[in-house]
Amino acid sequence: MAAMSAVVACTPVVYTGSGQTDGTRPRAAAWPVITRSHVDLWLHGYAMLLRDTARVPVFRRAYRDTVRAVKAQRSVTTLLDANRERLQSRLSLSPGLVNGQFLPLYFESFDQMRQVIDMFLRTEGGQQGNPDRTLAQFFAVLHQSFGTEADREWLRLFTESVEDERRKFYQEYWTREHGGRVAQVRAVDSLWQGGYRQRFQRFLNNTQQEAGDFVLALTLGGEGRTVNYTSRQNAVASTMPDSDPLEAIYVFAHEVTSPIVVSAVTDNTTPTEQRAGVAGRHITAGAVVAGAILIRRVAPELAAGYARYYLMQAGQSVSGDLNARLAAVFSLPDVIAQAIERQLDVVLGGI
């Protein structure tokens, strides 16, 4: 098992905020602002396959059309294009595969993730042999989305496809796009480490999110992606701002309230409503509402900007009373709204 243990050793990631000295991620900050090309690559693969019809889009608006236009202009075709229909058809048959979007947030690099995936596939989902403890944790994460043989075959095809996409197109595209936003990454880092992280820290400590990675992702819109692993091993993937660095903090606030929202919705919906998708719609609205409440409590000067951002994400007008419009567009049953507010009161009132 020595070879397996070697795979999980940390590798450098791109970091362009304050304190950079050698290109590796500093660990002094509780929530360092970083960028990771493999997170964007993996999410890019999903963005090119999924129809993003949610009220708050996961991916940047028109992301797929923009990338397709760039690839067409360069006459680039990859396995992701060639295998698109096969990959999309399995996604429609096995919706759990969609949760595979979160996978790269557990890894330090694409090479590390690829090696673990290869072992997972070779051992038929970890059923052959006994991987070491760290690898077993990775396998458990993979098994949540890729538990069946057919789903593992989809994972194999998708991984091969995004690797070909990276080699022929995406790595150069990401490097160029990221390079044009270095100033925005530094601005987010300055605002976050210069004051806003301290304002959020009480909430983060009291929700078992003491530390983690604040990842800025080129692919993402207002929904963000989050994994909660342990109190010190979390990751929030937020949007990479085009011009306003505060947008990344808005999405961070939206994301870190998710456990509270899921609990409030689950406790106040029936199994029938949950199966029918009603609970899912309440979670989408509830995350926006909870993020707004958190912002008003810890950084009230950002409340108007937060409301404006999420109204724009939903394609809504930003005229008039922004807070009232936000409440109307993202309305919730009173019992759920009150449960969210009560829980936020408890969390923010704790030590």
C-alpha positions as CSV (number, residue, x, y, z in Angstrom):
1,M,0.0,0.0,0.0
2,A,3.0,2.4,-0.1
3,A,2.2,3.5,-3.6
4,M,-1.4,4.4,-2.6
5,S,-0.1,6.4,0.4
6,A,2.2,8.4,-1.9
7,V,-0.7,9.5,-4.0
8,V,-2.3,11.5,-1.3
9,A,0.7,13.7,-0.6
10,C,-0.1,17.4,-1.1
11,T,1.0,19.2,-4.2
12,P,1.2,22.9,-4.9
13,V,-1.8,24.9,-6.0
14,V,-2.0,28.4,-7.5
15,Y,-2.4,31.2,-5.0
16,T,-2.3,34.8,-5.9
17,G,-3.4,36.6,-2.8
18,S,-1.3,38.3,-0.1
19,G,1.6,36.4,1.5
20,Q,2.6,34.5,-1.6
21,T,6.3,33.6,-1.5
22,D,6.9,30.4,-3.6
23,G,3.7,29.6,-5.4
24,T,2.4,27.2,-2.8
25,R,-0.6,27.8,-0.6
26,P,0.1,29.4,2.8
27,R,-1.5,27.7,5.7
28,A,-1.4,30.5,8.2
29,A,-4.7,32.0,7.2
30,A,-7.8,30.2,8.4
31,W,-9.6,30.6,5.0
32,P,-7.0,31.4,2.4
33,V,-8.2,32.8,-0.9
34,I,-6.9,30.5,-3.7
35,T,-7.5,29.4,-7.2
36,R,-7.3,25.8,-8.5
37,S,-7.2,24.9,-12.1
38,H,-8.4,21.3,-11.6
39,V,-11.5,22.6,-9.8
40,D,-12.4,24.7,-12.7
41,L,-11.5,21.9,-15.2
42,W,-13.8,19.4,-13.5
43,L,-16.7,22.0,-13.2
44,H,-16.1,23.0,-16.8
45,G,-16.7,19.4,-17.8
46,Y,-20.1,19.4,-16.0
47,A,-20.9,22.9,-17.4
48,M,-20.5,21.6,-20.9
49,L,-22.9,18.8,-20.3
50,L,-25.7,20.1,-18.0
51,R,-28.6,22.3,-18.7
52,D,-28.3,24.9,-16.0
53,T,-32.0,26.0,-15.5
54,A,-31.9,26.8,-11.7
55,R,-33.2,30.2,-10.6
56,V,-29.7,30.8,-9.2
57,P,-27.4,29.3,-11.9
58,V,-24.5,27.1,-10.8
59,F,-22.4,28.2,-13.7
60,R,-21.8,31.6,-15.3
61,R,-24.6,32.7,-17.6
62,A,-23.8,31.7,-21.2
63,Y,-20.7,29.9,-20.0
64,R,-21.2,26.9,-22.4
65,D,-22.0,29.0,-25.4
66,T,-19.0,31.2,-24.8
67,V,-16.6,28.3,-24.5
68,R,-18.1,26.6,-27.6
69,A,-17.5,29.7,-29.6
70,V,-13.9,29.9,-28.5
71,K,-13.3,26.3,-29.4
72,A,-15.0,26.6,-32.8
73,Q,-12.9,29.7,-33.6
74,R,-9.8,27.6,-32.8
75,S,-11.1,24.5,-34.6
76,V,-10.6,22.5,-31.4
77,T,-12.5,19.2,-30.8
78,T,-11.8,17.0,-27.8
79,L,-13.1,13.7,-26.3
80,L,-15.5,15.8,-24.2
81,D,-17.2,16.9,-27.5
82,A,-17.1,13.5,-29.0
83,N,-18.5,11.7,-25.9
84,R,-21.0,14.5,-25.0
85,E,-24.2,12.5,-25.9
86,R,-23.1,9.3,-24.1
87,L,-22.2,11.3,-21.0
88,Q,-25.4,13.3,-21.1
89,S,-27.6,10.3,-21.5
90,R,-26.2,8.6,-18.4
91,L,-26.6,11.8,-16.4
92,S,-30.3,11.8,-17.2
93,L,-30.6,8.2,-16.1
94,S,-28.6,8.5,-12.9
95,P,-29.1,12.0,-11.4
96,G,-26.7,11.2,-8.5
97,L,-23.9,11.6,-10.9
98,V,-24.5,15.3,-10.8
99,N,-23.1,15.4,-7.3
100,G,-19.8,14.4,-8.7
101,Q,-19.3,18.1,-9.3
102,F,-18.0,18.4,-5.7
103,L,-15.3,15.8,-6.1
104,P,-12.3,18.1,-7.0
105,L,-12.8,20.1,-3.8
106,Y,-11.4,17.1,-1.9
107,F,-8.1,17.1,-3.9
108,E,-5.0,19.2,-4.3
109,S,-4.5,18.7,-8.0
110,F,-5.9,17.0,-11.1
111,D,-3.0,14.5,-11.1
112,Q,-3.8,13.5,-7.5
113,M,-7.5,13.2,-8.3
114,R,-6.8,11.2,-11.4
115,Q,-4.6,8.7,-9.6
116,V,-7.2,8.1,-6.9
117,I,-9.9,7.7,-9.5
118,D,-7.8,5.2,-11.4
119,M,-7.4,3.1,-8.2
120,F,-11.1,3.4,-7.4
121,L,-11.9,2.1,-10.8
122,R,-9.3,-0.7,-10.8
123,T,-10.6,-1.9,-7.4
124,E,-14.2,-1.8,-8.5
125,G,-15.1,1.0,-6.1
126,G,-12.7,-0.1,-3.4
127,Q,-14.2,-3.6,-3.2
128,Q,-10.9,-5.3,-4.0
129,G,-8.2,-5.0,-1.4
130,N,-8.1,-2.7,1.7
131,P,-6.8,0.8,0.9
132,D,-5.2,2.8,3.6
133,R,-7.3,5.1,5.8
134,T,-6.8,8.3,3.8
135,L,-7.5,6.5,0.5
136,A,-10.5,4.8,2.0
137,Q,-11.9,8.3,2.8
138,F,-11.4,9.3,-0.8
139,F,-13.1,6.1,-2.0
140,A,-16.1,6.8,0.3
141,V,-16.5,10.2,-1.3
142,L,-16.3,8.7,-4.8
143,H,-18.7,6.0,-3.9
144,Q,-21.4,8.5,-3.0
145,S,-21.8,9.5,-6.7
146,F,-20.3,6.5,-8.5
147,G,-21.6,3.5,-6.5
148,T,-22.7,1.3,-9.4
149,E,-20.7,-0.3,-12.2
150,A,-22.5,1.8,-14.8
151,D,-21.8,5.0,-12.9
152,R,-18.1,4.1,-12.5
153,E,-18.0,3.5,-16.3
154,W,-19.4,7.0,-16.7
155,L,-16.7,8.3,-14.3
156,R,-14.0,6.6,-16.4
157,L,-15.3,8.1,-19.6
158,F,-15.8,11.6,-18.1
159,T,-12.3,11.6,-16.6
160,E,-10.7,10.6,-19.9
161,S,-12.8,13.3,-21.7
162,V,-11.9,16.1,-19.4
163,E,-8.2,15.1,-19.4
164,D,-8.2,15.3,-23.2
165,E,-10.0,18.7,-22.9
166,R,-7.4,19.9,-20.6
167,R,-4.5,18.9,-22.8
168,K,-5.9,20.2,-26.1
169,F,-7.7,23.3,-24.9
170,Y,-8.6,24.0,-21.3
171,Q,-5.3,24.5,-19.6
172,E,-4.2,27.2,-22.0
173,Y,-7.7,28.8,-21.9
174,W,-7.7,28.7,-18.1
175,T,-4.2,30.2,-17.8
176,R,-5.1,33.1,-20.1
177,E,-8.5,33.8,-18.4
178,H,-7.0,33.4,-14.9
179,G,-4.1,35.7,-15.8
180,G,-6.5,38.5,-16.7
181,R,-8.1,38.3,-13.3
182,V,-5.1,38.2,-11.0
183,A,-5.9,41.7,-9.8
184,Q,-9.5,40.6,-8.9
185,V,-8.1,37.6,-6.9
186,R,-5.8,39.9,-5.0
187,A,-8.6,42.4,-4.3
188,V,-10.8,39.6,-2.9
189,D,-8.0,38.4,-0.7
190,S,-7.3,41.9,0.5
191,L,-11.0,42.5,1.5
192,W,-11.4,39.0,3.0
193,Q,-8.2,38.8,5.0
194,G,-8.2,42.5,5.8
195,G,-11.5,42.4,7.7
196,Y,-14.4,40.4,6.4
197,R,-13.0,37.0,7.4
198,Q,-12.9,38.2,11.0
199,R,-16.5,39.3,10.9
200,F,-17.6,35.9,9.6
201,Q,-15.3,33.9,11.9
202,R,-17.8,33.6,14.8
203,F,-20.4,32.1,12.5
204,L,-17.8,29.8,10.9
205,N,-16.5,28.6,14.3
206,N,-20.0,27.9,15.6
207,T,-21.0,25.9,12.5
208,Q,-18.0,23.6,12.5
209,Q,-16.4,25.6,9.6
210,E,-13.4,26.9,11.5
211,A,-11.0,26.8,8.6
212,G,-10.9,25.7,4.9
213,D,-10.2,27.0,1.4
214,F,-11.9,29.9,-0.2
215,V,-11.6,28.9,-3.9
216,L,-12.4,31.4,-6.7
217,A,-13.7,29.5,-9.7
218,L,-13.9,30.8,-13.2
219,T,-16.8,28.5,-14.0
220,L,-19.2,29.3,-11.2
221,G,-22.1,31.7,-10.9
222,G,-24.1,32.5,-7.8
223,E,-24.7,29.0,-6.5
224,G,-21.2,28.0,-5.6
225,R,-20.1,24.6,-4.5
226,T,-19.2,23.5,-0.9
227,V,-17.8,20.5,0.9
228,N,-17.8,20.2,4.7
229,Y,-15.2,17.6,5.6
230,T,-14.1,18.4,9.2
231,S,-14.0,21.7,11.1
232,R,-10.6,22.5,9.6
233,Q,-11.0,20.8,6.2
234,N,-13.7,22.6,4.3
235,A,-13.8,24.1,0.9
236,V,-16.1,26.8,-0.6
237,A,-15.9,27.4,-4.3
238,S,-17.2,30.9,-5.1
239,T,-17.5,32.9,-8.3
240,M,-14.4,34.5,-9.8
241,P,-15.5,38.2,-10.0
242,D,-15.2,40.0,-13.3
243,S,-15.1,43.5,-11.7
244,D,-16.5,43.7,-8.2
245,P,-14.5,41.6,-5.7
246,L,-17.3,41.7,-3.2
247,E,-19.3,39.2,-5.4
248,A,-17.0,36.4,-4.2
249,I,-17.9,37.3,-0.6
250,Y,-21.6,37.3,-1.4
251,V,-21.4,33.8,-2.7
252,F,-19.3,32.7,0.2
253,A,-22.0,33.9,2.6
254,H,-24.6,32.1,0.5
255,E,-22.7,28.9,0.7
256,V,-21.6,28.7,4.3
257,T,-25.3,28.9,5.5
258,S,-26.2,25.8,3.5
259,P,-26.2,23.3,6.5
260,I,-28.6,25.6,8.4
261,V,-30.9,25.8,5.4
262,V,-30.9,22.1,4.6
263,S,-31.8,21.4,8.2
264,A,-34.6,23.9,8.3
265,V,-36.1,22.7,5.1
266,T,-35.8,19.0,5.9
267,D,-37.4,19.5,9.3
268,N,-40.3,21.4,7.8
269,T,-41.2,19.4,4.7
270,T,-42.8,16.1,4.3
271,P,-41.2,13.0,2.6
272,T,-43.7,13.5,-0.3
273,E,-42.6,17.1,-0.7
274,Q,-39.0,16.1,-0.7
275,R,-39.5,13.4,-3.3
276,A,-41.5,15.9,-5.5
277,G,-38.6,18.4,-5.5
278,V,-40.4,21.0,-3.4
279,A,-37.8,20.8,-0.7
280,G,-35.0,21.3,-3.3
281,R,-36.7,24.6,-4.4
282,H,-37.0,25.7,-0.8
283,I,-33.3,25.0,-0.3
284,T,-32.4,27.1,-3.3
285,A,-34.4,30.1,-2.1
286,G,-33.5,29.5,1.6
287,A,-29.7,29.7,0.8
288,V,-30.2,33.1,-0.7
289,V,-32.4,34.3,2.2
290,A,-30.0,32.9,4.8
291,G,-27.0,34.5,3.1
292,A,-28.8,37.8,3.2
293,I,-29.6,37.5,6.9
294,L,-26.0,36.5,7.7
295,I,-24.7,39.5,5.7
296,R,-27.0,41.9,7.5
297,R,-25.8,40.6,10.9
298,V,-22.0,40.6,10.2
299,A,-21.5,43.1,7.4
300,P,-24.6,45.2,7.0
301,E,-22.9,47.6,4.6
302,L,-22.9,44.7,2.0
303,A,-26.6,44.0,2.3
304,A,-27.7,46.1,-0.7
305,G,-24.9,44.7,-2.9
306,Y,-25.8,41.1,-1.9
307,A,-29.5,41.6,-2.8
308,R,-28.6,43.3,-6.1
309,Y,-26.2,40.5,-7.0
310,Y,-28.7,37.6,-6.4
311,L,-31.5,39.5,-8.1
312,M,-29.3,39.8,-11.1
313,Q,-28.4,36.2,-10.9
314,A,-32.1,35.3,-11.0
315,G,-32.6,37.7,-14.0
316,Q,-34.8,40.0,-12.0
317,S,-35.1,43.8,-11.9
318,V,-32.9,45.6,-9.4
319,S,-35.0,48.7,-9.1
320,G,-36.8,49.9,-6.0
321,D,-36.4,48.3,-2.5
322,L,-33.8,45.6,-3.1
323,N,-34.4,43.8,0.2
324,A,-38.1,43.7,-0.4
325,R,-37.6,42.4,-4.0
326,L,-35.2,39.8,-2.8
327,A,-37.7,38.5,-0.2
328,A,-40.4,38.4,-2.9
329,V,-38.3,36.6,-5.5
330,F,-36.9,34.1,-3.1
331,S,-40.0,33.6,-1.0
332,L,-40.3,30.8,1.6
333,P,-43.1,29.3,3.7
334,D,-43.1,31.2,7.0
335,V,-42.3,28.1,9.0
336,I,-39.1,27.6,7.1
337,A,-38.1,31.3,7.0
338,Q,-38.6,31.5,10.8
339,A,-36.6,28.3,11.4
340,I,-33.7,29.6,9.4
341,E,-33.7,32.9,11.3
342,R,-34.0,31.2,14.7
343,Q,-31.0,29.0,13.9
344,L,-28.9,31.9,12.7
345,D,-29.8,33.7,16.0
346,V,-28.5,30.6,17.9
347,V,-25.3,30.3,15.9
348,L,-24.4,34.0,16.0
349,G,-25.3,34.2,19.7
350,G,-23.0,31.4,20.7
351,I,-19.5,31.7,22.0
